[in-house]
Amino acid sequence: MRFYFLATLTIPNGTKPSNAHDLWLGRVEPSEVPERIVLYTEEGTFTGAITVQWSDDDTNFVAHYDSTRGANVTLPTATSIAIDPMQRYLRVNSASNEGAAREILAFGLSER
């Protein structure tokens, strides 16, 4: 089992979306994309609810929907969540403009 750093997703102060991370960046084949994504934050508070979003083209992002929970996936404060990769680009988005810059670390988890 490999556990490795992918990116820091940063929501700048006064905005909602973070930067987007290309899961294929630096990989030869799409099959080398991690099997699971772990998002981790030490932030004690968020201004708005933080949702995980995906896009195939880095422009039209949609929320990650968990059919077993019946809701969009949100990131709690000071914790981590594990999700399956859905599309090529990953970002997080706040429901409100954040009152300070927020950092969420993304890690890959793979059997390969």
MIDOSE-1310 file (N, C-alpha, C; in nm, 2 decimals, decimal comma, always signed):
residues 112
mrfy	+0,09/-0,12/+0,00/+0,00/+0,00/+0,00/+0,09/+0,12/+0,00; +0,07/+0,21/-0,10/+0,14/+0,34/-0,10/+0,05/+0,45/-0,06; +0,11/+0,54/+0,02/+0,04/+0,66/+0,07/+0,14/+0,78/+0,04; +0,09/+0,87/-0,04/+0,18/+0,98/-0,09/+0,11/+1,11/-0,11
flat	+0,19/+1,22/-0,09/+0,14/+1,35/-0,10/+0,10/+1,39/-0,25; -0,02/+1,45/-0,27/-0,06/+1,49/-0,40/-0,05/+1,64/-0,42; -0,11/+1,72/-0,33/-0,12/+1,86/-0,35/-0,18/+1,93/-0,22; -0,15/+2,06/-0,21/-0,22/+2,14/-0,11/-0,33/+2,22/-0,18
ltip	-0,45/+2,20/-0,14/-0,56/+2,27/-0,20/-0,59/+2,39/-0,11; -0,57/+2,51/-0,16/-0,58/+2,63/-0,08/-0,70/+2,72/-0,13; -0,79/+2,75/-0,03/-0,89/+2,85/-0,05/-0,84/+2,98/+0,00; -0,82/+3,08/-0,10/-0,77/+3,21/-0,05/-0,87/+3,28/+0,03
ngtk	-0,82/+3,37/+0,12/-0,91/+3,46/+0,20/-1,01/+3,53/+0,11; -1,13/+3,53/+0,15/-1,24/+3,61/+0,08/-1,29/+3,54/-0,04; -1,26/+3,41/-0,07/-1,31/+3,34/-0,18/-1,37/+3,21/-0,14; -1,43/+3,14/-0,24/-1,50/+3,01/-0,21/-1,42/+2,89/-0,26
psna	-1,38/+2,89/-0,39/-1,31/+2,77/-0,44/-1,16/+2,77/-0,42; -1,11/+2,65/-0,40/-0,96/+2,63/-0,39/-0,90/+2,62/-0,53; -0,77/+2,61/-0,54/-0,71/+2,58/-0,66/-0,75/+2,44/-0,70; -0,74/+2,40/-0,83/-0,77/+2,27/-0,87/-0,65/+2,19/-0,89
hdlw	-0,65/+2,06/-0,86/-0,54/+1,97/-0,88/-0,57/+1,87/-0,98; -0,48/+1,85/-1,08/-0,49/+1,76/-1,19/-0,43/+1,62/-1,14; -0,52/+1,52/-1,12/-0,48/+1,39/-1,07/-0,39/+1,32/-1,17; -0,39/+1,36/-1,30/-0,30/+1,29/-1,40/-0,16/+1,36/-1,40
lgrv	-0,14/+1,48/-1,34/-0,02/+1,55/-1,34/+0,10/+1,46/-1,30; +0,20/+1,45/-1,38/+0,32/+1,37/-1,35/+0,30/+1,22/-1,36; +0,19/+1,18/-1,42/+0,16/+1,04/-1,43/+0,16/+1,00/-1,58; +0,21/+0,88/-1,61/+0,22/+0,84/-1,75/+0,08/+0,80/-1,80
epse	+0,01/+0,72/-1,72/-0,12/+0,66/-1,76/-0,23/+0,70/-1,66; -0,35/+0,72/-1,71/-0,46/+0,74/-1,61/-0,47/+0,63/-1,51; -0,43/+0,51/-1,54/-0,44/+0,40/-1,45/-0,35/+0,42/-1,33; -0,26/+0,51/-1,33/-0,17/+0,54/-1,22/-0,23/+0,64/-1,13
vper	-0,35/+0,69/-1,16/-0,42/+0,78/-1,07/-0,45/+0,70/-0,94; -0,44/+0,77/-0,82/-0,46/+0,69/-0,69/-0,60/+0,63/-0,69; -0,61/+0,52/-0,61/-0,73/+0,45/-0,60/-0,82/+0,52/-0,50; -0,76/+0,58/-0,40/-0,84/+0,66/-0,30/-0,77/+0,79/-0,28
ivly	-0,84/+0,89/-0,24/-0,79/+1,02/-0,21/-0,82/+1,05/-0,06; -0,72/+1,09/+0,01/-0,74/+1,13/+0,15/-0,72/+1,28/+0,16; -0,82/+1,35/+0,21/-0,82/+1,49/+0,23/-0,80/+1,52/+0,38; -0,71/+1,60/+0,42/-0,68/+1,62/+0,56/-0,66/+1,77/+0,58
teeg	-0,72/+1,82/+0,69/-0,70/+1,95/+0,74/-0,68/+1,96/+0,89; -0,60/+2,06/+0,93/-0,59/+2,10/+1,07/-0,66/+2,22/+1,10; -0,73/+2,28/+1,00/-0,81/+2,40/+1,03/-0,91/+2,37/+1,14; -0,92/+2,47/+1,23/-1,02/+2,45/+1,34/-1,16/+2,50/+1,31
tftg	-1,16/+2,58/+1,20/-1,29/+2,63/+1,16/-1,30/+2,67/+1,02; -1,41/+2,66/+0,96/-1,44/+2,70/+0,82/-1,55/+2,80/+0,83; -1,55/+2,90/+0,74/-1,66/+3,00/+0,73/-1,78/+2,93/+0,68; -1,77/+2,85/+0,58/-1,88/+2,78/+0,51/-1,85/+2,63/+0,51
aitv	-1,96/+2,55/+0,48/-1,94/+2,41/+0,46/-1,85/+2,39/+0,34; -1,75/+2,30/+0,36/-1,65/+2,27/+0,25/-1,69/+2,14/+0,18; -1,72/+2,15/+0,05/-1,76/+2,04/-0,03/-1,64/+2,00/-0,12; -1,64/+1,87/-0,16/-1,54/+1,82/-0,25/-1,60/+1,82/-0,39
qwsd	-1,52/+1,87/-0,49/-1,58/+1,89/-0,63/-1,48/+1,83/-0,73; -1,54/+1,78/-0,84/-1,47/+1,72/-0,95/-1,50/+1,78/-1,08; -1,40/+1,77/-1,18/-1,43/+1,82/-1,31/-1,34/+1,74/-1,41; -1,39/+1,72/-1,53/-1,31/+1,66/-1,64/-1,23/+1,76/-1,71
ddtn	-1,26/+1,89/-1,70/-1,19/+1,99/-1,79/-1,14/+2,11/-1,71; -1,14/+2,11/-1,58/-1,09/+2,21/-1,50/-1,17/+2,34/-1,50; -1,30/+2,33/-1,55/-1,38/+2,45/-1,56/-1,52/+2,43/-1,50; -1,58/+2,32/-1,52/-1,72/+2,29/-1,48/-1,71/+2,19/-1,36
fvah	-1,71/+2,24/-1,24/-1,70/+2,15/-1,13/-1,83/+2,11/-1,07; -1,85/+1,99/-1,03/-1,97/+1,94/-0,96/-1,93/+1,88/-0,83; -2,03/+1,88/-0,74/-2,00/+1,82/-0,60/-1,99/+1,67/-0,61; -1,90/+1,62/-0,52/-1,89/+1,48/-0,50/-2,01/+1,43/-0,42
ydst	-2,09/+1,34/-0,48/-2,21/+1,29/-0,42/-2,19/+1,15/-0,37; -2,22/+1,13/-0,25/-2,20/+0,99/-0,19/-2,34/+0,93/-0,18; -2,36/+0,83/-0,27/-2,49/+0,77/-0,28/-2,53/+0,69/-0,16; -2,43/+0,64/-0,08/-2,46/+0,56/+0,04/-2,51/+0,65/+0,15
rgan	-2,46/+0,77/+0,15/-2,50/+0,87/+0,25/-2,62/+0,95/+0,20; -2,63/+0,96/+0,07/-2,74/+1,04/+0,01/-2,72/+1,19/+0,02; -2,59/+1,23/+0,02/-2,56/+1,37/+0,03/-2,42/+1,40/-0,03; -2,40/+1,53/-0,06/-2,27/+1,57/-0,10/-2,17/+1,55/+0,01
vtlp	-2,04/+1,52/-0,03/-1,94/+1,49/+0,06/-1,89/+1,63/+0,11; -1,88/+1,65/+0,25/-1,83/+1,77/+0,31/-1,71/+1,73/+0,39; -1,62/+1,83/+0,41/-1,50/+1,81/+0,49/-1,51/+1,87/+0,63; -1,52/+1,79/+0,73/-1,52/+1,85/+0,87/-1,39/+1,92/+0,90
tats	-1,39/+2,00/+1,01/-1,27/+2,07/+1,05/-1,18/+1,97/+1,13; -1,05/+1,99/+1,12/-0,95/+1,92/+1,20/-0,97/+1,77/+1,19; -0,98/+1,72/+1,06/-1,00/+1,57/+1,04/-0,95/+1,54/+0,90; -0,98/+1,41/+0,87/-0,95/+1,37/+0,73/-1,07/+1,28/+0,68
iaid	-1,08/+1,27/+0,55/-1,18/+1,19/+0,49/-1,12/+1,12/+0,37; -1,17/+1,00/+0,34/-1,12/+0,92/+0,22/-1,23/+0,91/+0,12; -1,20/+0,94/+0,00/-1,30/+0,93/-0,11/-1,24/+0,86/-0,23; -1,32/+0,81/-0,32/-1,28/+0,76/-0,45/-1,26/+0,87/-0,55
pmqr	-1,15/+0,86/-0,63/-1,14/+0,96/-0,74/-1,26/+0,95/-0,83; -1,31/+1,06/-0,88/-1,43/+1,05/-0,97/-1,39/+1,10/-1,11; -1,32/+1,21/-1,12/-1,28/+1,27/-1,25/-1,14/+1,32/-1,24; -1,09/+1,39/-1,34/-0,95/+1,43/-1,35/-0,91/+1,54/-1,25
ylrv	-0,99/+1,64/-1,24/-0,95/+1,75/-1,15/-1,03/+1,75/-1,02; -0,96/+1,78/-0,91/-1,01/+1,79/-0,78/-1,00/+1,93/-0,72; -1,10/+1,97/-0,65/-1,09/+2,10/-0,57/-1,18/+2,09/-0,46; -1,17/+2,18/-0,36/-1,27/+2,19/-0,26/-1,34/+2,33/-0,27
nsas	-1,46/+2,34/-0,22/-1,53/+2,47/-0,24/-1,61/+2,50/-0,11; -1,60/+2,62/-0,07/-1,67/+2,67/+0,05/-1,81/+2,72/+0,01; -1,91/+2,70/+0,10/-2,04/+2,76/+0,08/-2,04/+2,91/+0,09; -1,94/+2,96/+0,16/-1,93/+3,11/+0,19/-1,79/+3,15/+0,16
nega	-1,77/+3,28/+0,13/-1,63/+3,33/+0,12/-1,56/+3,31/+0,25; -1,45/+3,25/+0,25/-1,37/+3,22/+0,37/-1,31/+3,34/+0,43; -1,31/+3,35/+0,56/-1,26/+3,46/+0,64/-1,11/+3,46/+0,65; -1,05/+3,36/+0,61/-0,90/+3,35/+0,61/-0,86/+3,24/+0,51
arei	-0,74/+3,24/+0,47/-0,69/+3,13/+0,38/-0,70/+3,00/+0,45; -0,75/+2,90/+0,38/-0,76/+2,76/+0,43/-0,68/+2,66/+0,35; -0,62/+2,57/+0,41/-0,54/+2,47/+0,34/-0,59/+2,33/+0,37; -0,61/+2,25/+0,27/-0,65/+2,11/+0,28/-0,54/+2,03/+0,20
lafg	-0,49/+1,93/+0,27/-0,38/+1,85/+0,21/-0,45/+1,73/+0,14; -0,41/+1,70/+0,02/-0,46/+1,58/-0,06/-0,35/+1,48/-0,07; -0,38/+1,36/-0,03/-0,29/+1,24/-0,04/-0,35/+1,13/-0,13; -0,26/+1,06/-0,19/-0,31/+0,94/-0,27/-0,28/+0,82/-0,20
lser	-0,37/+0,72/-0,22/-0,36/+0,59/-0,15/-0,37/+0,49/-0,27; -0,28/+0,40/-0,28/-0,28/+0,31/-0,40/-0,22/+0,17/-0,36; -0,27/+0,07/-0,42/-0,22/-0,07/-0,40/-0,09/-0,08/-0,48; -0,07/+0,00/-0,59/+0,05/-0,02/-0,67/+0,17/+0,05/-0,62
